């Protein structure tokens, strides 16, 4: 790889890791905001999937505004699920800390995890329903294609 290209690559990789990064130190810190996938388990940012969908589906301004609201609500639900995950992990750790295994505490934590997962899945289904009603007949097959090919994950 050309030395100049290697410097560019290293700078961009640093930006992805939260370092200052950027070409010549001028990269934007939010270039990699949103992290992981578009809707999935990693960190979830509204800006990137919104821009991507607005471009790929050729959305109108009112559609973009409504989609931003839908994605933001989904982001909040996923953030709450992450909090629930940490809480149940702590409860499971507490269940094995004592001299005897606290099966009741472990079962309660496991049930809380299931409930949290169910809430997220319900939010995803509601979001998809709202997105479906938002899109035109021409835009829906494009969204389905993005889902099928993995370009967009939910």
N, C-alpha and C positions, 0 to 999 in steps of 0.2 A: 504494500500500500504506500502511496506517495506520502512523504513526511508531512506535508501541509494538510493532506486529507486525514492523516492520523490525528493531528492536533484538533481538527474540526470534530472528528468522531469522539475523541476523548472529552472535549469540552461539552458536547451534547450529552454524552453518557453521564458526565458529572451533574449536568442540569437535571437529568432524570432522577438522580439520587439526592437532590435537594441542595447540592453545592451551588456555588455561584454560576459556574458553567457559561455556556453560550460561546459563540464565535467571537474571539477577541475579548471575552469577558462582558459582552453586551447582550447576552441571552436573557430572555424573560424568564422569571421563576415560574410563571404559570403556564409555560409551554407544555408541561407535562401534568397539569392539574387534571384531576379526574382519574389518574392512575389506571389500574387494572382494566377491566373490560367496560363495556358501555353501561350495562345494567347489573352486571353480575356481582360476585362475592367480594371483589376487592373494593378499594375506595371508589366512590361513585361521585362523579362531577356532572353537573347539569350542562355546563357550557359545551363540552366536547360532543356528547351525543346530540345535543340540540343543534349545534352547527352542522354536524354530519347529516342528521335527518332533514334539516331544513334544505340543505344542498341536494341530497340524493332524492328527496321526495318532491322537490320544488314547491315548498310550502309558501303560503301567503303570510303576510304579517299577522293577521288574526290567528291563523293556525299556529304560527311560531309562538305567539304569546300564550295560547292555551296549552300547547305542548310543554312549554317551560313550566307552567303550573303543575301539570301532571307529573313531569319528571322530578320536580322539586318535592312533591308529596311522596313520591316513591323513594327519593333520597332520604327523607326524614324517617320513613318507616324502616329502611335498611340501617340507618344509624342507630335507631332504637334497638333493632335486632342485635347489633354489635354490642351494645351496652348489656343487653340480656345475656348474650353469650359469655361475656366476662363475668357477669354476676353468677351464672350457673356454674361456670368453671370454678369460681371461688367456693360455691356451695359444695361441689363435688370434692374439692380439696379438703374442706372442713369435715366432710363425711368420713374421710379416711385418716384424719389427724389423730383422733382419740385412740384409746386402748382397744376399743371395739369399733367395728364398722357400723356406721349409722345408716342402715338401709333405708329408713323412712326419709331421711334428708336427701339421700342420693336419688330416690324415686321422685321426690318433689322437684329436685333440680332437673331431672330428665324430663318430667312432665312440663316444666316451665320452658325447656328448650323446644319441645314439640309445639307448644302453644305459640311461642315466638315465631317459629318457622311457619306455622299455619297462618299467622297474621301477615307475614311477608308474602307468602304465596297468594293470599287473598288480595293484598294490595297490588300485586303484579297482575292478577286477573282483572281487577277493577281498572287499572291503568290501561291495560290492553283494550278493554271495552270502550273506555273513553277515547283512546287513540283511534280505534276503529270508527267511531261515530264522527270523529273530527276529520278524517281523511275522505277524499273523493274516491270514486270508483277506480280512477286511474292510478291513484297513489297506493291503494291497499295492496295490489299485487307486487308493487315495488318493495313495500315493507315486508311482505311475506318472503320475497326473494332474499332480502337482507338477513332475515331470521334463518332461513333454510341454509344459506351459504356460510353462516357463522360470522358475517361481517358485523352483525349486531347480535348481542346476546342479552337475554333477559333472565 
